[in-house]
Amino acid sequence: MDTPSGNEPAKKRMSPAMLNTLTALIGIATLAAGIGWLVYSWVVDLEVPYFAIPLVMTVPVIVAVAFRNCFE
């Protein structure tokens, strides 16, 4: 059985403010990448992939939540 011993150091945790800031930055960066891809495909293909607009709006939220859950 794997039991923690009293000699192990405590886990170092990020402050809530830092975690919130990093989560917001990751979400904004993902949103910017998605918008960049939409604009690029609009300029190159001369059409907007309408199916991708809901994805570009929802994927940054999923990525930010997944990032935040890695540290909790």
C-alpha positions, -999 to 999 in steps of 0.1 A, spaced: 0 0 0 13 34 -9 11 57 21 26 92 24 54 95 50 59 124 72 93 132 56 79 142 22 78 180 15 44 196 9 34 202 -26 41 238 -38 9 253 -51 3 283 -73 -15 313 -58 -51 316 -70 -44 350 -86 -15 335 -107 -37 305 -117 -66 327 -127 -42 349 -148 -26 320 -165 -60 304 -172 -72 337 -188 -41 341 -209 -43 305 -221 -79 310 -231 -72 343 -249 -42 328 -267 -64 298 -279 -91 322 -290 -66 343 -309 -52 312 -326 -87 302 -336 -96 336 -349 -63 338 -368 -71 305 -384 -106 317 -394 -92 349 -409 -64 329 -427 -89 305 -442 -112 334 -452 -84 351 -471 -69 320 -487 -100 301 -495 -123 331 -500 -150 316 -478 -157 315 -441 -161 280 -427 -193 286 -408 -192 253 -390 -159 264 -373 -173 296 -357 -190 278 -328 -158 257 -323 -136 288 -322 -158 303 -295 -161 271 -273 -126 254 -276 -108 282 -257 -131 276 -227 -124 239 -228 -87 244 -231 -87 269 -202 -107 246 -179 -84 216 -188 -53 237 -180 -68 248 -147 -77 213 -137 -41 202 -142 -32 223 -111 -61 215 -88 
